[in-house]
Amino acid sequence: MDAEEARQLDITLRRFGIRGVVAPQDPENPAGTWAVYDEADPDSRRDITTDTLAAVARAQGPTRGFVIPVAG
């Protein structure tokens, strides 16, 4: 995810009370890819993005809507 998606996910995590630190994969490159970690320390953190996204999906519950494919 990029920085804007990470910002939105961080807001969602706080709203649902889900733990996780949203941070760039490379601390030296905040314009790069971001992920969710169990702690802020880049030397000892563990990527928990998949588990966190699943927790957000469970917290949101079922939703309704349409999926519109992108041409191309």
Protein Blocks (a to p, Z undefined) as FASTA:
>chain_A
ZZklmmmmmmmmmmnopacddddfblmlmmlccdddfbfblklgccfklmmmmmmmmmno
padddddddeZZ
